[in-house]
Structure formats: structure tokens, C-alpha cells
Amino acid sequence: MGMGRFGVRAAVRDWAVAVCVAAALLVTGLSGRHSGTSFDPLGYVLLVTGGLALAVSRRAPVAVLAVAGLCAVGYQATGLDVPAVAYLFAVYAAMRAGHRVITVAASVALLAALPLAALVSLHDMGEALAQARGALEIAWLIAAGAAGEALRQAERRADEAERTREEAARRRADEERLHIARELHDSLVHQISIIKVQSEVAVHLARKRGEQVPEALLAIQQAGREATRELRATLSALRDDETTPPRGLDDVPELVERARMTGLDARLTTEGRRHDMPAAVERTVYRLVQESLTNIARHAAATTASVHIDYRPDALTIRIDDDGIATPDTAPTPGVGLLGMRERVTALGGRLRAEPHNQGGFTVQADLPVERAS
């Protein structure tokens, strides 16, 4: 999977900061007071290393914190009196990532180690303490940590605000769905029920009198029955609110058993180990199986159907196959049910494949990403 545009910009920005810090440290080391010993080249290498390590601070903040701290101790020991700027950047990144305890512990250890490192080259405790204080002021350290923590809290509040907006949008969508269901029930269901009853009475009376029933009347009767079934199914889906227990994976065997009771040889198989997953994923799986088995029973002229659920650590795959009459040459036009399935799957970031087999029959397969609960 390639790096997105935002990821590329962030990586370029991180490398730019790392190169600038490394260059500033190297220039400071070359222009400042140094011992002129054989250890100076090692000190310069440590200066550059500590700075360049910041390039991966977003991905590995704790490791960069350790590297920057060790490099600061190392070049202090070689006699280079250079502030631990790279470590301050590392503290900011680690605090922003939420590693507060580790950052505090590492900083306390570094404050204790710097005077000992400076003592290696200076051989005077007073000068060593003065150099260590110049290399890492406690005020700088607190400021870097506070900046990282402040940004982390701001990002957390922004995430919470985004989740709140999403929940409000879902709540409004649920309310609108219930409103539509009530409107449908109050208007269409009543009228269609009247048409259905009147057509059936007319057919019954015509047959009772021995008259030939007109084809148009039979068509009206059949259309009324079909419309009633479709509306009931639609209303059942729309009324998926708190008054109706949410359907999920535990209810899929019931769907398969119900399909078997209609004469369809339906089977359910699973693969992998089931784990906790979001309720939205469970509801989508239930609706996919429900819609697919309903379509098979109504339109496929199939004798067998199989439902296979594959549990993987980060995804769930659901596949429904039948041996009906569909072929690539006679593929049905996607209906509202299939479009609804695709919308549900796409909304969860998944993919839906619905197509006929070459040898006959139809396959519906959905791949749904699943975020494991921590």
C-alpha cells in the first residue's frame, strides 16, 4: 500500500527538520570550544546522528528519544559543549505520542548522566556541572514536554469532536429512517393492502361464478402480494432502532435455517477464529445474508445455497453462493437490494463483489475491514 499525499508531506517535513537540526548541531560543535583530541570526530558523528534520528520520531518516538539522549551523553563525553537540541525535539515527539512516563524517566536519567559525561573530558566537577546545565536546561525540557502534551490534548479533543459529529449524523439518519418508515406505513401499506384485498375478492367471486378470470386482474393480485412482501421487508429494515434488537452474526444461523424451511438446501460454514467486532459490521453481515438468501429464494430458481464467513485478524469476508439460473450472458440488472448492500459495505470501507458464475449461479462476496478492540 503506497504512502498517501499527507504521509509524503509529513515525511518530507520530518526529514527537513532532522537535517536542519543536525546541521545546526554540527555547526555549533565545529565553531565552539572543543578538546582537540582524537575523540572529536566521534563527537561530530554523534551530533549528526542525534539530529538525523528525528526523521523517524513520528513512527518510533521512544526509540528516537533513546538515540537522541545517548548521542547527547556521547558528545558531551568527547568534550563538545553543545546544547541537547535534538533531545528536546525528541521529548516533544514522545510527549505528543502519549509516552509521558517514559519521557519523564528518560529525562531524569539524562539530567543525571550529562554531568558525569562532561566530567570525562573536563576532570572538574564544577565545570562539568556548568556544562551539563548549559547542554540541557530544565526549563527547555519542561517547555518541550508541555508543547508536546498540549498538542496531544488538542488532537485528542479534535478526534472526540469528530466522533461526536459522526454519532450525531448517524442519530439524525436513524431518526430520518424511522420517519420514512412511518410515512410508508401510513400511506402506501394501507393503500396497497386495500388493492390486494379487493383484487383477491374479485378473483374469488369470478371463480365462484365460473367466469374466466381476466389476466389483468390476476396480474394485479400477484403484484399486490409482491408489493406487500417488499414493503414489509423494507419497513423491517428501516425500523432498525432501539425498539428492535440489533441483528448480527449470532442471528445468521437463524436466517440459514429459515431458508432451509422454504426447501432450499442452505449451508453455513465458518473459517478462522471469531473475535469482537463493531456492531455496524455485524449488522451489515446480517443484512447481506438476509438480502442474498431472499433474492435466491425469489429469483434464482436455485436448489442449493452456501454462506461462508471467514474471520481474519483485521478483516471479515462473507460469501454467499447459489446454483441458480444466472449466467454471465443472462446477468440480472442490479436491483435496489444489491445497491443497498453495496452502499452498506462501502460505508464501512469494504468492497462488494456480486456476479454470476460461468457455469451458472451467483456469488455475493463482501470484504469488510475490522478494527480489533484494544
N, C-alpha and C positions, 0 to 999 in steps of 0.2 A: 504494500500500500504506500503510495507516494506521499510526500510531505505536502501539506496544504500551503496555500499562499501565506496564511498567517504564520504557520510554522517556519517557513523560509525567512520571512521578515524577522521573526523573533531570533532565529539562529544567527542571521547576519548582524542583528543588533548586539547579541551576546558576544559574538566574536569581535565586533568593533570595540566594545567596552573592554574586553580582555586584552586586546592588542594595545589600546591606549594606556591602560593601567600598567601593563608590562613595560611599555616604552618609558612611561613616566618614572617607574621604579628604577629602570636601568640608567636613565639619565641622572637621576638623583644619586644613585650609587657611584657612577663614574665621576660626578662633579663634587661629591662630598669627601669627608675625611675617611681615609681607609688605611689599613695597616701596611700595605705594600708587601705582603707575604705571598707565599705560594698558594694560600687559601683563597685569595681574591677571585680568581676565575670561578671557583666553585660558588662563591657568594653571588656572582653575577648570574650564573646559571639558575641559582635558587630564586633570585629576584624575578627573572623572566618566567620561570616555571610557575611560581605563585600567581603571577598575573594572568598567564595564558590559561591556567586551570579554571578561571572564571567563565570561560566559554561554555562549560557544561554545568554551570551552577544551577540552571533551571531543571536539568534532568537528574543530577546527582548532588544535591546541596550539601549533604552530610560529608560525602567523600571530598568535595571541594573545600569544605570547612577544615577538614583534617590536613589536606595538602597545603593549603594556604598557611595554616598555623605552623606546620613543620618547616615550611620554607622560611617563614619569619624567624623561627628559632635558629635555623641553619645559617642564614646570612648574618644574623646578629653574632653568632659564634665566630664567623670568619672576620669580624671587625667592621662590617659595613653598618654604619649608623643611618638606617633608612626606615621611615615610618612603615608600619604594617598595614599599608593601604589595602592591599589585596585581601587581607583577612577581614577588614571592615566590610568590604563588598560581600565576602562570603557569609559574614554574620547576617547581613541584610537578607541575602537569598535564603539562608536556612530559617530565619525567623518568618519570612514570608511563606515558606513551605510548611510552617507549623511545628518545626523541631525546636521548641523552646528549651526543654530540659537539656538536650544535648548541646545546644548552643551555649547556654549558661555554664555548663560543666566544662566545655572546651575552652571557653574564655577565661574562666578562673584558672584552669591549668596553664594556659598560655601566659597569663599575667605572672604566675609563679615561675615559669620556665625562662622568660626573657632575661631577668637579671642574672640567672645562672649562665645563660648562653653568652651574655655580654662579658661576664667575668672571665670566660675562657681567653679572650683576646686582650682585655684591659688589665687584668690582675689587680684590680682595685674595686672593692665593693661599692664605695661611694660613687665612683664614675659609672660602674655597671648599673646601679640603681637609677642614676640620672639618665643614662642612655636608654634603659628599658622604659622609663616613663615617657621619654620622647618618642619611642617607637610605637607605643600603644597607650594613648591617653584613655583613662576610664570614661571620660566624658564623650570621646569619639565613639567608644564601644557602646555606650548606652544609647547614643543618638542613632547609630546604625541599627541596633536591635529594635529600638522604638519605631523607626521608619518601616522596617520590615513587618513588624507586628501590626502597625496601623494599616498598611496596605492589605495585609491578610484579612483583617477585620472588615475593611471596605469591600473586598472581593466576596467575602462570605455574606455580607449584607446584600450585595448585588445579586448573588445566587439565590438567596432566600426571597428577595423581591421578585425575581424571575419565576421561581416556583409558585409564589403566591399568585402571580398573574396567570400562569398556566392553570392552576387549580380553579381560579375564578372563571377562566374561559371554559373549562370543562363543566363547571357547575351551570354556567349560562347555557351551554349546549344541551346539558341534561334537561334543564327546565324547558328549553325550546322543544326538545324531543317529546317530552310529556305533553306539552301544549298541542303539538301536531297530532299526537295520538288521540287526545280528547276531541280535537276538531274532526278527525277522521271518524271517530266513533259516533259523534253526534250527527254528522251529516251523511257520510257515504254508507256506513254499515246499515243504518236504518233503511235507507232507500233501496239498497241492493237486496236487503232481506225481503222487502215488500215485493220487488220484482221476482225474486226467487220463489217466494211462496205463491204468487199469482200465476207464474208460468207452470209450476208443478200442479196447481189446482186445474188449470186449463188442460194440461196433458191428461190428467186423471179423468176429467169429465169427458174429454174426447174419446178416450179409450173405453170408458164405461158405456158410451152411446154407440160404440162400434165404428166410430168415424176414424178416418185416416188422420193421424197427427201431422200437421204441416212441419216440414223440415225447419222452417224458420223458428217455430215455437220450440222444437227440440233443441235448436242451437241456443236459443235464449235461456232455456232451462239449464243446459250444460254450462253456458257462460256464467249464469248466476251462481251455480255451485262453485265453479273455479274462482270467481271473483271473491266469494265469501271466504274460501280457504286462504287465498292470497292475502286478503285484508286481515284475517285473524293472525296469520303468520307475521305480517308487517307490524301490527299492533303489539304483538308479543315481543318483538324485537325492540320497538320504540319504548315500551314500558319496562325498560331495564333499569328501574330505580330502586330506592330503598325498600319499597313495599314488596319487591320481588327478590328473593335471594339470588346473589350473583352466581351465574353458571361458570364452571371452569373445567379443569381436567378431570376432576372426580366424577363429573356428570357425563363424560364422553362414553363410558361403557353403557350407560342407560340409552344413549342415542343409538348405539350399535345394536343393542338388544331390541329396541323398538323397531329398527329397520328389519331385523330378523323376523319379527312378528308379522310383517307385511309379506313375507315369502321370499325376501332377498337373503341370499347366503352371505351375510356380512361378518367380517372377522376384524378383530382389533389386536394389533401386535405393538410391542414397545421395545425399544433398544436403549441402552445406556442407563444411567442412574438418575432418577428424578431428584430435583432439588427445588428449594423455594424460588419462586419467580414472581414478577409483578402480576397483580390481578388483571391488568389490561391484556397481558399476553394470554393468560388463562381464558379470559372471556373471548378473545379473538380465536383461539383454538376451538373452543366450543362452537362458536358461530360458523367457523369454516366447516367443521364436521357436520353440523346441523344442515347448513345450506347444501353441501355436497351430497349428503345422503338423500335429502329431499329432492334435489334435481335428478339423482339417479332413479329414484322411485317413480318420478313423474314422466321423465322424458327419455331416459336412456334405454329402456327395454332391456335392462341388464338382469342377469341371474346371480352374479356374484359381485361383491364389493369388499375392498380391504382398506382398513385405516391403519396406518403405521406412524408411530410417534417416536422420534429419535431425540433423546436427551443428550446434549453435549454441554461441556462446561460453560461456554459462552453463547450458546445458541440452541434453538429448538426447531426441528424440522417436522412438519406434519404433511403426510402424503395420503391422498385418497384415490384409489384406482377402481375402475369398474370394467366389465367386459361387454358394454353396451354396443349400440349400433354406430356410434360416432366414428368417423374416419377423417383423415386429412382432407379428403375431397368433399365430405358432407359435414364439415365442422359447423356447429350451430353458431348463430350470431350471439355474441356476449349479451346476456340479459342484465337486468337490474341486480339480481343476486350476485352474479360474478363481479360486476362493477363494485358492489358493496364490499365483497371480500377483498378486492384489490385495494380499495380505499382504507379498509381496516389495517391490512398488512403494511401498506406504505406509510400510514400514520405512525407505526411503531418502528420505522426504519428497516423493514424487511422487504423481501421480494416474493412475488407470487408468480407461479407458472401454471397455466391452465391450457391444456392442449390434448387433441386426440392421439391415440396410438396408431401406428401404421397398420397393425393387424386388427384394429377395431377396439373400441373402448376409449375411456377418457381418464386423464390424470389431472389432479389438482395438487400442487405442492407449494408449500409456503415455508420460507426460511426466516425465522424471527430471531433477532439478536436478544440475548438475555443478560442483564447485568446482575451478577451474583450479589446477594446481600452480604454486607461485611459483618 
